[in-house]
């Protein structure tokens, strides 16, 4: 199905003093007759707990609250859908039926949405929901057929609410639906095949972030790995290889050294596997971590209860298949969800009571793999086509670098935005100007004696702007005194430098954290 879906306008609410609006004079039929549930002449409050469509009728689960305060649940059927959360006023004309009216005094609490607040859900927001009902409306002569559905929302702050929408085609009950907000009354359908992978990415990301741990905890333990009966020669060999592959500050100061460090950060391991490359030919941090886990697992005592650790890293073993599916979303229409946290906060895992050295080492290695995968999944989550047609590509990763005797995790995020291509029928393909690309780079690290630092920079054509944040006053003052020299070096390299500032503290959080750069049409 393609096209737009409309949210039916809000029906006019009758004043509270007027007679409550009857639902087409219909009765709700109890599946199990109940004599004397509600005393004759009395009424009771009821709430719709669940709704399920069966052919042309709807099955309801109602929670009925009697005047005495006693509550009971009843199953019933209705010819009209009553959304989950709807408040009702019911009477009982017979043992098998309930008469229902919409209680106007609490109509505002009805969960069915008949308009969207664009202040709460800005235009372009992606809504995801599950179709509960689908009805064909009475056809107006000369007008196309309209289908009305109730959809239970699964994301945003409105998760759990029910939305009433009209569409030109029927929505199959039980299916998942994705649509972008166009205005208060209009949604634009997004084919679900383009969204399933991103939903999987988001779910996996939440799980990986809950299990991740900082890399430096593991690496410091590997540096001091004792020679004992538990640590075999193969284990020490893998640990030495992992540590030897870590770049130092001098290597990261050259273009070639930085390129090698990025390639070996683990973020491209699955890409190498998918393209048939042998990842063992070049150093790879994630590959070495998986080798470490494989070497540790057989050496553990048979009675060790590490099922949770092994289960937590199942994704590490099947990541190629998962990424093969997830990569299918790249280049598809996708309204962006709020970006994941950057940088990932430090998270150190302490040794559990009764845990031996190998168990603790395995737990740290598992947490390190989850941390790298959190970066990878964050990259996928922030990659796609924005609502205004710009292609956004993101690469987020973490590189442990040597600084004398210390190991300092360097977190990096690259983002590339491409302006939408403007095609002219008279313009030949080889005559078109190349797409403009806007690059954003974010760095975060904590290096002594400077302390925590964060850097944001962006480049469009040859124009560069950058902001630096230092948490220590001495460091902020030191950087500020060297900005002029940095500007001169950037100008000498052929860049046009605009903003170049240093601030004390950390970057502000929220939608305005990044440097803002607008695409400008110079011919306008």
Secondary structure, DSSP 4 states (H G I P E B T S, - for coil): --SEEEPPPPPPPPPTTSPPPEEEEEEEEESS--TTSS-TT--EEEEEEEEEEETTEEEEEEEEE-TTS-EEEEEEEESS---TT-EEEEEEEETTEEEEEE-GGGGGG--EESS--TTTS-TTPEEEEEEEEEEEPPPPTTS---EEEEEEE-SSTTTT-EEEEEESSPPPTT-EEEEEEEETTEEEEE-GGGTHHHHHHHHHHHHHHHH---HHHHHHHHHT---SSSS-HHHHHHHHHHHHT--BHHHHTSHHHHHHHHHTSSTTHHHHHHTT--GGGS--HHHHHHHHHHHHHTTS-TT---HHHHHHTHHHHHHHHHHHHHGGGTTSB-PPPPPPPSSPPP-PPPPPTT--HHHHHHHHHHHHHHHHHHHHHHHHHT-EE-TTS-EEEEEEEEEEEEETTEEEEEEEEEEEEEPPP---TTS-GGGSPPPPEEEEEEEEEEETTTEEEEEEEEEETTEEEEEEEESSHHHHHHHHHTHHHHHHHHHHTTPEEEEEEEEES-PPPSTT-SPP-----TT-
